[in-house]
Amino acid sequence: MAEGKRPADFDLEQFLPYLLNQAAEATSKSFHATYKATYGMTRTQWRVLANLGKFGSMTARDICLISHIEKTKVSRAVSGLEEDGLLSRATSPQDRRAEILSLTERGREVFADLGQRALAYDMALRAQIGPEMAAQLDGLLRRIIADGPAGGGED
């Protein structure tokens, strides 16, 4: 490096992972109002419900792996969804220590309703940024996900 020159100072607000996280939080928080007001759900409960609705019955461990949520948060969400009659637990025939989680009929109805609300939210968000930009963003985000983190590791 030339004498007298310093590298640019780190600016958190220009750091791409920070911007991605802020965008995810803003959009997630906005949609949170829908499932919180309608069903009293937490964000983690919605994510557990959505994963069970999309992928079908699975263990809490599977949900943790798919959705990158801590085990304790998933456990609390599962308990709350079970109390609300939205999911049921059954002992796994392969591993008696594990429980298979499944949506109840009511859970499937709630998932279907929130799925329609999520589609409407997604359409409105895409309309807000425009179809071309939405398609570019979609492609870029999928590329980031597919390529994995640069440098690997955790925060």
Secondary structure, DSSP 8 states (H G I E B T S, - for coil): --TT-------GGG-HHHHHHHHHHHHHHHHHHHHHHHH---HHHHHHHHHHHHH-SB-HHHHHHHHT--HHHHHHHHHHHHHTTSEEEEE-SS-TTSEEEEE-HHHHHHHHHHHHHHHHHHHHHHHHH-HHHHHHHHHHHHHHHHH--TT----
